[in-house]
Amino acid sequence: DDSRQIALEIQSSVKSLLQLDNSREPKEAGSSIYILKNAQTPAVLVECGFLSNHADLVNLTDPSYRAALACFISAPIFEYTVRK
């Protein structure tokens, strides 16, 4: 439950502040990803874009975009740790 909540908060942060046109829904990883299945603490996997998508590639090669993305991903994680 905590992992899902963190994932939703990360997605909300990124979508509302950086990727306004992002309409993807979070997917449950299930047991196919070893590190998520065996994590002892809440864990999420964040897909930041796809190198095969030209627009994503352009964004991911931009240092300011990567810095913003890092902030918008880390803020919900920090907020979670403060609440716990």
N, C-alpha and C positions, 0 to 999 in steps of 0.2 A: 504493500500500500504506500509506504514512504517513497519507494522508487518511482512509482507511477505519479505521485503528487509532485515530486521534484521534476520529473520529465515534463509534466503539464506546465509547471511554472517556468521552466527553461523555455519551452516552446512559446508560451505566452509572451515572455520577455523579448525573445528574438523576433517573433512575428510583429509585435506592436511597435518595436523600436527600430527594426532593421530590415525585415523582410515582409513588408506590408501586403504583398501579393501571395504569400505562402499560405496555401490551403491544405497542406498535408496534415493528416491526423496521426498522432503517435501510435506506434504499433508495439504490441507486447512482444518481447524477444523470445519468450518461451524458454525451452531448455536447450536450444540449439547453439547458444553462445556461452561457452564454458565459463568465462570470467563473470558474466552476469548471473549465471545459474549458481555459482559457487561463492559469490561474494558474501561476506559476513555482515556487511553494512549495506545500506541503500546504494544502488548503482544504476547509472543510466548510460546509454550509448547515444551520442549526439552525431547525427550526420549533418555536416555543415555545408554540403553541396556535393556536386558530382563533377569530376574533372572532364567527363565526356560531354557535359553541358557547357556550351561556350560562355553563356552569361555567368554561370557559377565559376568557371575557370577564371574569367576576368576578375570577378570579385575576390576569389581566393588568392590571387596573385597581388592584390592591393594590400599593402601593410596596414593602412588605416581601417580597411574593412575587417581584416583579421583582428586588429586590436579591439574594434567595437564588438565583434562577435565574441571574443574572449570575455569582455566585460559583461555582455548580456547573458552569457552562459554561466559565468561565475557568480553573478549577483544572487540569483535564486539559490544556488548552493550555499553561499555564505549566509543568506537569510535562514535557510533550513538549519544550518549548524548553530546559529544563534538561538533559534527557537528550541532546540533540543538541549 
